[in-house]
Amino acid sequence: MICAVYKSSRKAETYLFVPKRDDFSRVPEPLMQTFGTPQLVMLLQLDGKRTLALADHENVRKALAQKGFYLQLPPPVESLLEQHKKEQGIK
């Protein structure tokens, strides 16, 4: 299965996978408004040979088949203060 991957023009590290290049017909309009103008990053073969940085191939495939898109959000930001406290044994 080949899909197209787009990055958001408004949200850093946010990517939208769709089954066909430039076909956003199944993506909800509110999501498209928040996402901004999609910028094509790559066409990707979802065959499991290449690993995805923040997503599982099978989850992406299922979402594309069921919903018509997959939204990849950035990982949560770590609090350096909380990490430091944890390392120091401070509550």
N, C-alpha and C positions, 0 to 999 in steps of 0.2 A: 504494500500500500504506500503510495506517495502522498505527501501532504505539503502544503505551503505554510511557512512560518513567518509571521509578521511581528515586528516590535511596535510598541506603543509610542506615539509621538508625545504623549502626556504623562505616562507613568513609567518611571525608570525600571528596568529589568522585568518588564511585563510583556509576555509574548502570547500571541493568539495563533493556534494551529487550526487550519481549515482543510477539508479534503480536496478542494479545487482552488487553484490560483485565482485570486480576486473574486471569489464567490463568498460573500458574507450574508447571503439570504437567510441562513438559519441562525445567525447571531442576533440576539435581542438588541433592539435599537438603543435602550438605555446603556447597555454594555458598550456598544459602538461609540456612543457619545462620550462616555467616560474614557474609553480607550484612545480616542482621537483618530487622526489619519493613520491608517496602517502602513507601515513601511516594510516592504518585502525584505526578509533576511536571507531565506534559502528555501529550496525545495528539498524535502527530506524523505528518504526511503525508510519506512517504519518496518524494517525486517529483523530488528534485534541485533544486527551486526555492529552498529554504532551505538554507543551509549549516549543517553541524553543526560545533561548535567543535573537537572532538577526534576525530571519526570520519568515515569516508568512507561516503556513502550506499550505495554498492555493497557494501562490506564488511558493513554492517549488514544489508542485504537478504539477502545470501548466508547470513550466520549465522542469521538468523531462519528462512529456508527450510530450512537443513540441520540446525541444532541446536535451533531453537525459542526461542533467546534470543541476545542480544548483551550482553556485559559491557564497559562502558567504565571503565577504571581511570584514576586521575589521572596527569598527566605526572610523570616522575621529578623529585625535588627537586634543584635545582642547588646545588652546594656553592659558596657565595660565596667561601670561602677558596681553593678550586681555581681559580675564575674570576679572582680577584685575582692569584694566582700566575702564571697564564697571561698576563694582561695585563702583568705586570711582567717576564715572561721568566724566571721562577724555576721550577726543576723540583722 
